Amino acid sequence: MPFFLIIPVWLLCVLGGVVLVCFQKFRRAGIYAIAVSSMATVVSFLLSAGVLYFGARIPLDRVGRWSGLVLIGTYVIAIIGGAAIGAVAGFLLVRKLLPRK
């Protein structure tokens, strides 16, 4: 499952961001690394959890035996889409909040 890789990659990005924040020349890049990876992880988790929560409650009788595969496909798409949406949101948030040089 993709979630086994998301948390270690997120921790690696946060650790790299913390190291970059320690150097004044790379401070902005470090803040971006921390914020973008954190927002991507949170939004990805929320979207995929929502798909699993609501997808199990929607009757998929019309789809028939393919309903499980449809739910798994939607779950994977929610993980990838959530990561992309969260990364863009984190980038735009940091860009708005950090003062210009």
C-alpha positions, 0 to 999 in steps of 0.5 A, spaced: 500 500 500 502 506 498 501 509 505 507 505 507 511 509 503 508 516 505 510 517 512 517 515 511 518 520 505 514 525 509 519 525 515 525 525 510 523 531 507 521 534 514 528 532 516 531 535 510 527 542 511 530 542 518 537 542 516 536 547 510 533 552 515 539 551 519 543 555 514 541 562 512 542 561 505 537 556 504 532 558 509 526 559 504 528 552 501 527 549 508 521 552 509 518 550 503 520 543 504 517 542 510 510 546 508 509 543 502 511 536 504 506 537 510 500 539 506 501 534 501 501 529 506 495 531 510 491 533 504 493 526 501 491 522 508 484 526 508 482 525 501 484 517 501 480 516 508 474 520 506 474 515 500 475 509 504 470 512 509 464 514 504 466 509 499 464 503 503 457 506 505 455 508 498 451 502 495 455 500 489 450 494 487 450 497 480 457 496 479 457 489 481 463 485 482 467 490 480 465 495 486 472 493 490 476 494 484 473 501 483 474 503 490 481 501 490 482 505 484 479 511 487 483 510 493 489 510 489 487 516 485 485 520 492 492 519 494 496 522 488 491 527 487 491 529 495 498 529 494 498 534 488 493 538 491 496 539 498 503 540 495 500 546 491 496 549 497 502 548 501 507 552 496 502 558 495 501 558 502 508 559 504 509 564 498 503 568 501 506 568 508 513 569 507 516 576 506 519 577 499 527 578 499 
